[in-house]
Amino acid sequence: MERFDLKRRLAAECLGTALLVATVVGSGIMAEALAGGNLAVALIGNTAATGAILFVLIAGFGNVSGAHFNPAVSLVFLCRRELSIAAFALYVIAQIVGGIAGTLLAHAMFDLPLVQVSRNARDGTGIFASEIVATFGLIATILCCLRFRSGAVPAAVACYIMAGYWFTASTGFANPAVTIARSLTDTFAGIRPEDAPGFIVAEIVGALLALVVFRWLLLPASSEARRAPQPQQPVGIAPER
């Protein structure tokens, strides 16, 4: 894998997150406009566009920045010592800035007011539990693929997020940067700002739970007996020393 400097990696994270959020918000606006009030049809359109852009972005940016586009994913790689604390902090800033830019871009494309505050309520125990499950599954998908089939990461993540739209009560945000960005749009994809902190906490909990479970699950017994040697370097994730 080519080695890209931190500036380029941060630019990739910012741009990738912007394009991801622009797709999530923009496809939600388009889907709702064309669905004629049928929320299931609108969600299908939103789901398909999100899955497609995730595949493209991860395949395209994976070998530049690791294609995290998600503070919860970056947190996991910080805990695995594959990002330094400084790089992690900058990744998160780039992702949040990119996400907000993506929301503004979607509004601009559809001639909507650029600055909005969502009124779309997403709260309750089931919703927050869903975000734990959604993020747990996302991290599990990434770690398992990196361990056994690194080339499958783009397709696997895209498919998982598409499924998450439908099997979780929260429609599977699984991403703190996307949650923040979606609180700034009063459209189909939005979430009220007062509900966003609960989502973010649930997403962090889900990510850390997955890290703990799969750190144990993916460790071969023979390696455990030898006190766990370093795992192979994941494709697309450059360690920061």
TORLUMDREN-437155 format. One line per 8 residues: number of its first residue (from 1); their letters; for each residue x, z, y of N, C-alpha, C. Coordinates in steps of 0.001 Angstrom, whole numbers, plus 524288, in hexadecimal, padded with zeros to 5 digits. Each point is the difference from the previous one (the first is absolute). Layout:
<rs>
NUM) A) X Z Y X Z Y X Z Y; ...
</rs>
This chain:
<rs>
1) MERFDLKR) 80341 80000 7FB54 7FCBF 80000 804AC 80366 80000 804E1; 7FE99 7FCCF 803DC 802DD 8000E 804E8 7FF46 80537 802C3; 8040A 80183 802E7 7FFCD 804D6 802F0 7FE91 7FEC6 805AC; 7FBAB 8021B 801D9 7FE50 7FF36 80563 800E8 8050B 80310; 80199 7FF60 804F1 80103 804A2 8031E 7FADA 802AE 80174; 80078 804C3 80209 7FB67 80339 800F6 7FC59 7FD7E 803FB; 8021D 7FD76 803F6 7FCAE 7FD8D 803F0 7FC76 7FBE8 7FD99; 80224 7FCD0 7FC9F 7FCE0 7FBEC 7FD81 7FC0A 80256 7FC2D
9) RLAAECLG) 80190 8041D 7FD65 7FC57 8028D 7FC6B 7FB6F 80269 802FC; 8011E 80260 80469 7FBD4 80242 80332 7FC73 7FBC0 8022F; 80251 7FBAC 801A6 7FCD3 7FBA8 801F4 7FC69 7FDF5 7FBB8; 8020B 7FFB4 7FB38 7FCD0 7FE2D 7FB9D 7FB82 803C4 7FEEC; 80115 80512 8003C 7FBE3 803DC 7FF1B 7FBC9 7FFBC 80439; 801AF 7FF5D 804E1 7FC4A 7FFB8 80458 7FCB1 7FB0A 7FF99; 8028E 7FB90 7FF35 7FD3A 7FB09 7FFA8 7FC6C 7FFD9 7FB3B; 801F9 801CB 7FB92 7FCD1 7FFF1 7FB43 7FB34 8036B 80070
17) TALLVATV) 8009E 804AE 8023F 7FB84 8037A 8009F 7FC1D 7FDB9 803E1; 801FA 7FD73 80417 7FC8D 7FD82 803D2 7FCB9 7FBC3 7FD6E; 80270 7FCBE 7FCDC 7FD23 7FBD1 7FD63 7FC24 80228 7FC03; 80191 8043D 7FD4F 7FC70 80273 7FC47 7FB28 80208 802BC; 800B1 802F4 80438 7FB87 80246 802B9 7FCBB 7FBC6 802A5; 8028E 7FC0F 80241 7FD10 7FBB6 8025D 7FC7E 7FD68 7FBF4; 801DD 7FF9B 7FB3A 7FCE1 7FDB0 7FBD3 7FB8C 80396 7FE64; 80128 80505 7FF64 7FBE8 803BB 7FE70 7FBA7 80023 80414
25) VGSGIMAE) 80176 80093 804EF 7FC16 80067 8042D 7FD6A 7FABD 800FD; 80323 7FBE8 80065 7FDDB 7FAD8 80120 7FC68 7FE00 7FBC7; 80186 800B2 7FB15 7FC97 7FE36 7FBBB 7FB0C 80344 7FFB7; 80054 80504 80196 7FB4B 8033B 8003A 7FC31 7FE02 80416; 80215 7FE7B 8048C 7FCAE 7FDDF 80420 7FD6F 7FAE9 7FE34; 80329 7FC80 7FDCA 7FDF7 7FAFE 7FE2D 7FC14 800B9 7FB95; 80142 8035B 7FC3F 7FC92 800D3 7FB86 7FABA 80238 801AB; 8001D 803D1 80384 7FB1A 80251 801CC 7FCBC 7FC05 802F8
33) ALAGGNLA) 8027E 7FC9D 80303 7FD29 7FC14 80305 7FD66 7FBFB 7FC7C; 80271 7FEC5 7FB98 7FE00 7FBE4 7FC94 7FC8D 80203 7FB97; 80006 80521 7FF15 7FD4C 80223 7FB70 7FA1D 800B3 800D0; 7FE2E 7FF67 804C3 7FA67 80076 800FF 7FDCA 80558 7FEC6; 80310 8040B 800E9 7FE2D 8054E 7FF07 800E9 801F8 7FA7E; 80204 7FCC6 7FC85 80111 80196 7FA9B 8056D 80278 7FFD1; 80031 8052C 7FF9F 80504 802C1 80037 8036C 7FED7 7FB4E; 7FDA2 7FF0C 7FB7F 80319 7FEBE 7FB59 802E3 7FADA 800B9
41) VALIGNTA) 7FD57 7FC2A 80223 80280 7FAF3 800FD 80453 8009D 80415; 7FEF5 80316 8040E 803FA 800ED 803FA 804CF 8029E 7FDA6; 7FF32 803C0 7FC8B 80468 802BD 7FD9E 80311 7FC64 7FC66; 7FD59 7FC70 7FD57 802BD 7FC35 7FCB3 803BE 7FCBA 8034F; 7FE14 7FE24 8047E 8035B 7FCE9 80367 804A2 8031F 80202; 7FF0E 804D0 80194 8041E 80370 801E4 803FC 8011F 7FBB2; 7FE19 800EB 7FB57 80363 80121 7FB87 80389 7FB68 7FEAE; 7FDBC 7FB65 7FFAF 802FD 7FB5E 7FE72 8045B 7FED7 803E1
49) ATGAILFV) 7FECC 8004F 80506 803F2 7FEE4 803FA 80461 80406 7FFDB; 7FEA6 804F6 7FF43 803F9 8041F 7FFDD 803A4 7FF5A 7FB57; 7FDCA 7FEF6 7FB76 8033D 7FF2F 7FB62 803A0 7FB59 80097; 7FDF8 7FBCA 80237 8032E 7FB4F 800A7 8048E 800EC 803B3; 7FEF7 80287 80474 8043C 800D5 803C0 80402 803E4 7FDEF; 7FE4F 803D7 7FD03 803C0 803AD 7FDBE 803D5 7FD32 7FC5F; 7FDFC 7FC8E 7FCC5 80378 7FD12 7FC78 803FE 7FCE7 80325; 7FE22 7FD34 803EF 8037A 7FCBD 80330 80413 80354 802D2
57) LIAGFGNV) 7FE50 80449 80279 80393 8032F 8031C 80419 802BE 7FC9F; 7FE5E 80214 7FB8E 803C8 802B4 7FC9F 803DC 7FC21 7FDAD; 7FE09 7FB6E 7FE5D 80387 7FC04 7FDE3 803C9 7FE19 8042B; 7FE22 7FF94 804D2 80341 7FDE5 8042A 803DE 803DB 80249; 7FE48 804E7 800BC 80340 803DE 802A6 802A3 803E1 7FC43; 7FED2 7FFA5 7FB01 801FD 803E4 7FC4A 805DE 80086 7FFF9; 802BC 7FBA2 80056 805B4 8002C 7FFD5 8027A 800BC 80559; 7FCC3 80094 8040B 80210 8012C 80538 7FFD8 805E2 800F7
65) SGAHFNPA) 7FB51 8023A 7FFC8 7FF5D 8058F 8014D 7FE06 80345 7FB73; 7FEA9 7FD84 7FBA6 7FD56 802B1 7FBC5 7FA28 7FF51 80047; 7FE0C 7FDD9 80469 7FA63 7FEF1 800AE 7FCAF 804D5 7FF00; 8016E 80459 80281 7FCD8 804B8 7FF7C 7FAD7 7FF5F 802E8; 80042 7FEF6 80513 7FB6E 7FF77 8036D 7FC78 804CC 7FFBE; 80224 80473 7FE98 7FCCB 80482 7FEA8 80365 804E7 80027; 7FEF6 803BF 80386 8031F 804C9 8002B 7FFF8 80315 7FAE5; 7FBBF 7FFB6 7FD0D 7FFD6 802D4 7FB06 803E8 7FDBD 7FC23
73) VSLVFLCR) 80090 7FADC 7FFF8 803E5 7FD7A 7FCA5 8057E 80166 801D9; 800E3 7FFC5 80512 80529 80169 80213 80156 805AD 7FECB; 7FC1A 8037A 80023 800E9 80581 7FEBA 801EB 80097 7FA65; 7FDB9 7FD03 7FC83 801A4 8003C 7FA80 805B2 7FE58 7FF77; 80190 7FBDE 802BD 80566 7FE3C 7FF98 803C3 80392 802E9; 7FE1B 802D0 803E7 80322 80428 80254 80101 8043F 7FBEF; 7FBFD 8019C 7FD4A 80094 80418 7FC05 80378 7FE39 7FB7C; 8001A 7FAF4 7FEF5 8036F 7FDDD 7FBE8 8058D 7FF05 801FF
81) RELSIAAF) 800EF 8016C 804E2 8051C 7FF68 80283 8019E 7FA52 8006F; 7FC38 7FC9D 800CB 80105 7FA7A 800C4 7FF0D 7FE60 805A4; 7FE79 803C1 8033C 7FFD4 7FF75 805AB 8023B 80504 80250; 80302 7FF8F 8042A 801BD 804AB 802C2 7FB7B 80220 80348; 80085 804CC 801DC 7FBEE 80249 80352 7FF58 7FCC3 804F3; 80460 7FE52 80249 7FFB2 7FCEB 804CF 7FD50 7FAC7 7FF0D; 80170 7FD60 7FBBA 7FD92 7FAF8 7FED1 7FA31 800B1 7FED2; 7FEB2 80438 7FD3E 7FA7E 80113 7FED4 7FCD8 8009B 80504
89) ALYVIAQI) 80208 8031C 803A6 7FD35 800DF 804EB 7FF2B 7FADE 802F3; 80405 7FCB6 8000F 7FF8A 7FAFF 802B7 7FC4F 7FC4B 7FD28; 80008 80024 7FACB 7FC47 7FCD7 7FCFB 7FA6A 80184 80177; 7FEEC 80514 80035 7FAB6 801CF 8012A 7FE5C 7FE4D 8057C; 8037E 8008E 803BE 7FEC1 7FE4B 80557 7FED6 7FA29 80017; 8034E 7FCF2 7FD6B 7FF35 7FA52 7FFDF 7FACE 7FE9C 7FD79; 7FE97 802BD 7FBD7 7FB17 7FEF1 7FD46 7FB4A 8015A 80366; 80035 8046B 802AB 7FB9B 80194 80357 7FF70 7FC42 8049C
97) VGGIAGTL) 80462 7FEB2 8027D 7FFD3 7FC4E 80468 7FDF1 7FAB9 7FE25; 801E6 7FE36 7FB88 7FE2B 7FB0C 7FDE3 7FA37 8001C 7FEBF; 7FE2F 80450 7FDC5 7FA7A 8006A 7FEB9 7FC8B 7FFB5 804CF; 8017D 802CE 80411 7FCFC 7FFDF 804E4 80008 7FA7E 8024A; 8048A 7FD76 7FFDB 8005F 7FAA4 801F6 7FC77 7FC58 7FCDE; 7FFAE 800EF 7FAEF 7FC9E 7FCC6 7FCB5 7FA46 80089 8016A; 7FE52 804C2 8013F 7FA9C 800CF 801B7 7FEEB 7FD24 80519; 80392 80078 803BB 7FF5D 7FD51 804FF 7FFDA 7FA19 7FF3B
105) LAHAMFDL) 80348 7FE06 7FC7C 80020 7FA68 7FEEC 7FAD4 7FE1F 7FDB5; 7FDD5 80306 7FC62 7FAF6 7FE83 7FDB7 7FBC0 7FFD7 80426; 7FFEF 803E9 80368 7FC23 8000A 8043D 800A2 7FB38 80382; 804DD 7FEB3 80141 800FE 7FB83 80367 7FE28 7FAEA 7FD7E; 800E4 7FF6F 7FAED 7FE7C 7FB30 7FD4F 7FA17 7FF3D 7FFF1; 7FD11 80446 80008 7FA4B 7FFA7 7FFC9 7FD6C 80121 80548; 80328 7FFCF 80429 7FDF6 800B9 80551 7FCFC 8051D 8009A; 80215 8041F 7FDC5 7FDB4 80532 80078 80341 8033D 803CD
113) PLVQVSRN) 7FDCB 8042C 80226 8032C 8037D 80345 804C8 801EB 7FD01; 80482 7FFA7 80263 804CA 80172 7FD38 80015 805C4 7FE97; 7FE4B 80358 8038A 80035 805A4 7FF2F 7FA9E 801EB 7FE4D; 7FFC4 80230 7FB53 7FB1E 801FC 7FDDB 80103 80537 7FD50; 7FBDD 802F2 7FF18 80038 804C1 7FCDE 7FBBA 7FF90 7FBE5; 80171 8009B 7FB16 7FC39 7FF41 7FBCC 7FBDD 80449 7FFEB; 7FB41 7FE76 7FE9C 7FBBE 803B1 7FF1C 7FE4A 7FFFE 7FA52; 80334 7FDB3 7FCA6 7FEB7 7FF73 7FA71 80187 80501 7FD18
121) ARDGTGIF) 7FC16 80334 7FEA2 80101 80511 7FD7E 801E7 7FF42 7FA69; 8043E 8028A 7FEBC 80215 8000E 7FAA9 801FC 8058B 7FF12; 7FC96 80373 7FE19 8019D 8055F 7FF0C 7FD34 80222 7FB37; 80173 804C0 7FE8B 7FDA9 80283 7FB6E 803F8 800A9 7FBA6; 7FEEC 803A7 7FC86 803A2 80142 7FBC0 80125 7FB48 7FC94; 7FBF2 7FD10 7FEAD 800C4 7FB72 7FCA6 8036B 7FBDF 80281; 7FF5F 7FF4E 80516 80320 7FC24 802CF 805C1 80184 7FFF6; 8011B 804F7 8012D 80575 801B2 80027 80266 80016 7FA86
129) ASEIVATF) 7FCEB 80180 7FC16 801E9 7FFB9 7FA99 80142 7FA5F 7FE84; 7FCCC 7FC68 801E6 800F1 7FA78 7FEEC 80535 7FE35 80239; 80157 801F1 804A0 804F9 7FE6D 80253 804AA 80233 7FD00; 7FF67 804B0 7FDD9 80425 80213 7FCA0 800B4 7FC7F 7FB4B; 7FBAB 7FE9D 7FD87 80032 7FCA8 7FB57 80227 7FA9E 80151; 7FE28 7FDC8 8045D 801B5 7FABE 8017F 805E0 7FFD6 800EB; 80217 803E6 802BB 80593 7FFFF 80134 80338 80161 7FB34; 7FE12 80392 7FCD9 80298 80140 7FB0A 800A9 7FB08 7FCBC
137) GLIATILC) 7FBD2 7FD07 7FF81 8003B 7FB39 7FCDB 8038C 7FBDE 8024A; 8000D 7FF9D 80533 80375 7FC33 80279 805B7 80147 7FEE2; 80172 804EE 800BB 80573 8018D 7FEFC 80149 7FF64 7FA3C; 7FC5D 8015E 7FC9D 800D7 7FF47 7FA60 80101 7FA47 7FEB2; 7FCF7 7FC8F 80263 800AD 7FA66 7FF1E 8056F 7FE3B 801A4; 801A9 801A8 8049B 80525 7FE71 801F8 80461 80213 7FC89; 7FFC9 80500 7FEAC 8043A 8025E 7FCF4 80051 7FDB8 7FA83; 7FB97 7FF1F 7FD93 80004 7FDC5 7FAB9 8021B 7FA71 8000E
145) CLRFRSGA) 7FE5B 7FCEC 803D1 801E9 7FAA4 80047 805D5 7FFD6 80135; 801D2 8034A 8039B 8058F 80014 80136 8033B 801AF 7FB48; 7FDCA 80348 7FCC8 802C7 801E9 7FB57 8004D 7FBDF 7FBB4; 7FBD5 7FCE7 7FF59 7FFB3 7FC83 7FB86 7FFA5 7FA31 80162; 7FD46 7FEB3 80455 7FF3E 7FA78 80160 7FFF5 7FF79 805EB; 8048F 8002E 8024F 80044 8000A 805B5 7FDAF 7FB12 8026F; 8005F 7FBA8 7FD4C 7FDE3 7FB2C 80210 7FA14 7FFF2 8005C; 7FD71 803AE 7FD62 7FA49 8002E 7FFFE 7FDC8 80337 8047A
153) VPAAVACY) 80364 80275 80330 7FE19 80380 8041F 7FC15 7FD65 803AC; 8011D 7FB54 80224 7FC35 7FDB6 803AB 7FA90 7FF4E 7FDA6; 7FFB9 7FDCC 7FB57 7FAE9 7FF12 7FD8F 7FD62 80518 7FE6E; 80314 803AE 7FDEF 7FDC0 804E8 7FE2C 7FDC5 80330 80480; 802DA 80059 80448 7FE18 802F7 80486 7FB2D 7FD6A 8024C; 80020 7FAD7 8007A 7FB73 7FD34 80210 7FB31 800F7 7FCA1; 800AE 7FF9F 7FAE0 7FB91 800D5 7FC77 7FE0E 8059F 80043; 8039A 803B7 8004A 7FE5C 80578 8002F 7FCD7 80121 804F5
161) IMAGYWFT) 801DC 7FE25 80474 7FD31 800FB 804E2 7FAA5 7FD57 7FFEB; 7FFB1 7FB55 7FDC9 7FAEC 7FD68 7FF83 7FC4A 8033C 7FCA5; 80204 8022A 7FBCE 7FCC0 80361 7FCB4 7FE7B 804ED 802F3; 803B3 80222 80306 7FEFE 804C8 802EA 7FBA1 7FF80 803F8; 7FF4A 7FB55 8021B 7FBA1 7FF16 80390 7FACA 8014D 7FD5B; 7FFDA 7FF53 7FAD3 7FB05 80064 7FD3D 7FF5F 804E8 7FCAC; 80440 80239 7FDF6 7FF30 80474 7FC82 8008C 8053F 802C4; 80183 7FFF3 80509 80045 804E8 802E7 7FBC3 8002E 8042F
169) ASTGFANP) 7FE1D 804B0 80113 7FBEA 800A8 803F9 80202 7FEE6 8057B; 80529 80050 800B5 8025F 7FF36 8052B 8017D 7FA58 800FE; 7FF4B 7FC9F 7FC27 801E2 7FA90 7FFE6 805F4 7FFB2 80029; 8028F 80419 7FE4E 80593 7FFDB 7FEDD 80398 7FE6D 8046B; 80026 80304 80441 803CB 7FEF2 8042A 80594 800A9 7FDE9; 80131 804B0 7FDF9 80502 80133 7FD73 804BC 7FF01 8037A; 7FF5C 8009D 80530 80436 7FE92 80391 7FF27 8029F 8054B; 80333 803D9 80167 7FF3E 802A9 804FF 80064 7FC75 804C8
177) AVTIARSL) 80388 7FC33 7FFFC 8007B 7FC7D 8047D 7FB22 7FCA4 800A0; 7FDEA 7FE27 7FBA9 7FB35 7FCEA 80022 7FB63 80366 801A9; 7FFF3 804E1 7FE4F 7FBD9 80396 8019F 7FFFB 800B2 805EE; 80494 800E6 8023C 80061 80097 805B4 7FE24 7FB05 802B2; 801CF 7FB8E 7FE21 7FE98 7FB04 8026C 7FA24 7FEF6 7FFA4; 7FD9F 80178 7FBA3 7FA70 7FEFA 7FF3A 7FC90 803BD 80325; 8024A 80445 801DF 7FCF9 8037C 80367 7FF4D 7FDAE 8056E; 802D1 7FBC8 8010B 7FFDF 7FD86 80528 7FCBA 7FB09 80014
185) TDTFAGIR) 7FCC1 7FF4A 7FC08 7FC7D 7FB80 7FFEF 7FA7A 801C0 7FE99; 7FC47 7FEB0 80344 7FA8A 80157 7FEF5 7FD56 7FB65 7FD51; 80258 7FE6D 7FBA3 7FE00 7FB8E 7FCFF 7FF68 801A6 7FA4B; 7FF16 7FC3B 7FCA5 7FEEA 80102 7FA76 80429 80371 7FD6F; 804EE 7FF40 80167 8044F 802BB 7FD64 8014F 80544 8026B; 7FD37 801A1 80417 80186 80492 802F9 7FF29 80535 7FD4A; 8027B 803FB 8023B 7FF4A 8056D 7FE52 80031 8036B 804EC; 7FC69 803B1 8007F 7FFFC 80362 8049C 8052F 802EE 8007B
193) PEDAPGFI) 8020F 80076 804C1 804EA 802DC 800BB 7FFD9 80588 7FDCA; 7FB7C 8029C 80057 7FFBA 8055C 7FDFC 8004A 8003D 7FA0D; 7FEF9 7FBA2 7FD5A 8006A 7FFD7 7FA4D 80573 7FE76 7FE2E; 8030F 7FD99 80377 80522 7FDFE 7FE80 803C9 8043D 7FE1A; 80054 8049D 8028A 803BB 803EF 7FE09 7FF0C 80191 7FA58; 7FB11 8009D 7FE7C 7FED2 8014D 7FA8F 801D3 7FBC6 7FC48; 7FF4D 7FB0C 80194 801EA 7FBA6 7FCD4 805ED 80046 7FF72; 802A6 800E7 8044E 805BD 7FFFD 7FFEB 80219 8045F 7FC85
201) VAEIVGAL) 7FDC0 8049F 8006C 801A6 80455 7FCA1 7FF14 7FEA0 7FA47; 7FB6C 7FDD8 7FED0 7FEC0 7FE8A 7FA97 803D2 7FBE1 7FDF9; 8016E 7FC48 80352 8039F 7FBDF 7FE62 8056D 80234 7FED7; 801C2 803A4 80327 8051B 8026D 7FF0E 7FFE5 80334 7FAF9; 7FBC9 802E3 7FF34 7FF75 80313 7FB2D 8000D 7FC6B 7FB3E; 7FD0A 7FBC9 80034 7FFDA 7FC55 7FB9F 80547 7FDA0 7FEDC; 802E8 7FEA7 8041D 80529 7FDAC 7FF41 803C8 803D6 7FD71; 80004 804DC 801DA 8039A 803E6 7FDD0 7FE8E 80173 7FA6B
209) LALVVFRW) 7FAF3 8004E 7FEE6 7FE5B 80106 7FA9B 801E8 7FBB0 7FC56; 7FF73 7FB20 801B5 801C2 7FBA0 7FCC7 805EA 8002D 7FF2F; 802DC 80161 80415 805AD 8005C 7FF86 80188 803FC 7FBE3; 7FD87 80492 80026 80141 80424 7FC3B 7FE95 7FE52 7FA76; 7FB54 7FDF7 7FF55 7FE2A 7FE86 7FAC3 80352 7FBA5 7FDB4; 8011F 7FBF9 80312 802B4 7FB78 7FDD5 805E8 800AE 7FFDB; 80214 803A9 802FE 80584 8015F 7FF54 800D0 80237 7FA8C; 7FC3A 8030A 7FE28 8004F 8021D 7FAAC 7FE77 7FBF1 7FBE3
217) LLLPASSE) 7FBBF 7FD4C 800F3 7FDDE 7FC6E 7FC18 803B3 7FB8B 7FEBC; 802CA 7FE06 803E1 8034C 7FB66 7FF43 80596 8014F 7FE80; 8010E 804F7 7FEF5 80540 801A1 7FE7F 8006F 80009 7FA0E; 8032B 7FC81 7FDB6 8008E 7FFF0 7FA4A 8021D 8052F 7FDFA; 7FE6E 80159 7FB40 801BB 804EF 7FDB1 805EB 8003A 7FF90; 80275 7FB9F 7FEA2 805B3 7FFF5 7FF83 802AA 8010B 8053E; 7FDB9 7FDE2 80436 8022E 800ED 80533 7FF38 805A1 801A9; 7FB77 8022B 7FE93 7FEE5 80568 8015B 803F2 803A3 7FD6D
225) ARRAPQPQ) 8017E 7FEB1 7FB34 803C7 8033E 7FD38 80558 7FFD1 802A2; 8010F 7FB9C 80290 80505 7FF7E 802BE 7FF75 8018F 805BB; 7FBD1 802DA 8014D 7FF03 801E7 80546 7FF17 7FB89 803D4; 7FD2B 7FC0B 7FE1C 7FDCC 7FBD6 8033C 803EE 7FD30 80373; 80287 7FBE6 7FDF0 80355 7FCCF 80354 7FCC9 7FD0C 80409; 8029F 7FDD5 803FB 7FD48 7FD39 80428 7FD0E 7FB55 7FDCF; 7FB03 7FF37 801A2 7FD15 7FB69 7FE48 80230 7FB17 80274; 7FE92 7FB73 7FDB0 801CB 7FB10 80227 7FDFB 7FF48 80589
233) QPVGIAPE) 80318 7FD3E 80337 7FE8B 7FF12 80570 7FB4B 7FC5C 80040; 7FBA6 8019A 80271 7FB76 7FC9F 8004B 80110 7FB13 8033A; 7FDBE 7FBB9 7FE4A 80066 7FB2E 802FC 7FD38 800A7 80532; 80291 7FE88 8042B 7FD8D 80011 80525 80059 80520 802E3; 80246 80408 7FD94 80088 80504 802A6 805CB 80129 80099; 80201 7FF90 80491 8058C 800FF 800ED 800CB 805AD 8017F; 80361 802E1 7FD25 800F1 8056C 80173 802BE 80070 80535; 7FEC1 80420 802C4 8026F 800EE 80524 80356 804D7 7FF9C
241) R) 80504 7FF75 80055 80397 8046F 7FF5C 801E1 801ED 80544
</rs>
